[in-house]
Amino acid sequence: MTDILIDGGRTLVDGEVVETSLRIGNGNISAIGADAVHGALGLDAGGLLVLPGIVDLHGDAFERQLMPRPGVDFPVDVALVDSDRQAIANGITTVFHGTTWSWEPGLRGAENARKLLNAIETQRPQLAADTRFHLRQETYNLEAEAEILQWLAQGRIDLLAFNDHIHTSLHNPEKPEKRARMAERTGLTGEAFDQLVQRVISRADEVPGSIARLALAAKAAGVPTLSHDDETPAMRSEFRQLGVAIAEFPINEETAIAAAAAGDFIVFGAPNVVRGGSHTGWTKASDMIAKGLCSVLASDYYYPAQLLAAFRLVAEGILPLAKAWALVSSAPAAAAGLTDRGVLAAGRRADMLLIDDTAALRPRIVAVIANGRLVHLTDASRLLHTAVAPRKAVAAA
């Protein structure tokens, strides 16, 4: 693996931005500052920010590569490669593909979940981003429990989330379009979809036991778990008692406050920050961040959002850069139990971005390094002859 010198960037180290150089070898950061002697390949980071790679706990934008229009399918391997390119180009070096396995047929059905898991496992060595499997289990999908338990025991699942769109989508009279979208996604007629829903709901009394068994198995396998769209502090408490320590998109401030008080990780969608509010009309993420009620931002349905959201938080004076960037790097890494990434430090995995931040709300990624490899470069003039000596570390202005 090629040694790389990142020369003279404004680098986020130990919570501060300093002008320094980094040496990369064998996939890790081998030295920072005066010890970062030149390597076989050099990148001129002068004037650029050097930040840890983005860790995305929850992204399902890949579904648009699988099915760009209702009823229009593309091969999973093709969709996965395209999604990898998009993730890397937007600075995401660790991506958890949020794969929903629902009681619905079609895009979120059993066949697609199995295909995507197999494709990730097969293609992982060829993908630029560290690509992982985040299974979003619809809790009413009781038929899937045995197979999911087997996947957990085999170490095939990296994150497990508990979703319930029966109540948040189908039984929400204020959002009839959600039901329409779900029906369209399945490819069923309206009558057939309604009949399916009734069969699923008839087994509601079996759902709590299934959740408990899956949560226990995930804990035994060391797989972090998430609860999705928690509606009340009591709901969050029930999941916490099952060992589910990540609250994903709590729908109101009361629930977020309870989660924060208990020390839970709290995930909101980065598109919410970029757009200035939730597309569902629920919690405004920037308000939650300002109140200390959000610890992680995820791409959700739009890969560029994490990068844009962090810089918007800075531009609006909500957080300084180090804290804003932690929401998309060190905090999601910690929530996922990944202790080898999320910060720039000697011995850590060499995932990093070189960013032109000249335009406050429109950061431009110049280069991406993932696992010590240069995987994305938009400005070849930044390549250096490695005879150039690294610059000494100085505090950035």
Stockholm file with secondary structure:
# STOCKHOLM 1.0

chainA/1-397         MTDILIDGGRTLVDGEVVETSLRIGNGNISAIGADAVHGALGLDAGGLLVLPGIVDLHGDAFERQLMPRPGVDFPVDVALVDSDRQAIANGITTVFHGTTWSWEPGLRGAENARKLLNAIETQRPQLAADTRFHLRQETYNLEAEAEILQWLAQGRIDLLAFNDHIHTSLHNPEKPEKRARMAERTGLTGEAFDQLVQRVISRADEVPGSIARLALAAKAAGVPTLSHDDETPAMRSEFRQLGVAIAEFPINEETAIAAAAAGDFIVFGAPNVVRGGSHTGWTKASDMIAKGLCSVLASDYYYPAQLLAAFRLVAEGILPLAKAWALVSSAPAAAAGLTDRGVLAAGRRADMLLIDDTAALRPRIVAVIANGRLVHLTDASRLLHTAVAPRKAVAAA
#=GR chainA/1-397 SS CCCEEEEEEEEEETTEEEEEEEEEETTEEEEEGGGCCCCSEEEECTTSEEEECEEEEEECTTHHHHCSBTTBCCCHHHHHHHHHHHHHHTTEEEEEEEEEECSSSGGGSHHHHHHHHHHHHHHGGGCSSEEEEEEEEETTCGGGHHHHHHHHHTTCCSEEEEECHIIIIITCTTCHHHHHHHHHHHTCCHHHHHHHHHHHHTTGGGHHHHHHHHHHHHHHHTCCEEEESCCSHHHHHHHHHTTCCEEESCSSHHHHHHHHHTTCEEEEEHHHHHHTSCTTSCCCHHHHHHTTCCCEEECBTCTTHHHHHHHHHHHTTSSCHHHHHHTTTHHHHHHTTCTTCSSCCTTSBCCEEEEECSSTTCCEEEEEEETTEEEEESCGGGEECTTSCCCCCEECC
#=GC SS_cons         CCCEEEEEEEEEETTEEEEEEEEEETTEEEEEGGGCCCCSEEEECTTSEEEECEEEEEECTTHHHHCSBTTBCCCHHHHHHHHHHHHHHTTEEEEEEEEEECSSSGGGSHHHHHHHHHHHHHHGGGCSSEEEEEEEEETTCGGGHHHHHHHHHTTCCSEEEEECHIIIIITCTTCHHHHHHHHHHHTCCHHHHHHHHHHHHTTGGGHHHHHHHHHHHHHHHTCCEEEESCCSHHHHHHHHHTTCCEEESCSSHHHHHHHHHTTCEEEEEHHHHHHTSCTTSCCCHHHHHHTTCCCEEECBTCTTHHHHHHHHHHHTTSSCHHHHHHTTTHHHHHHTTCTTCSSCCTTSBCCEEEEECSSTTCCEEEEEEETTEEEEESCGGGEECTTSCCCCCEECC
//
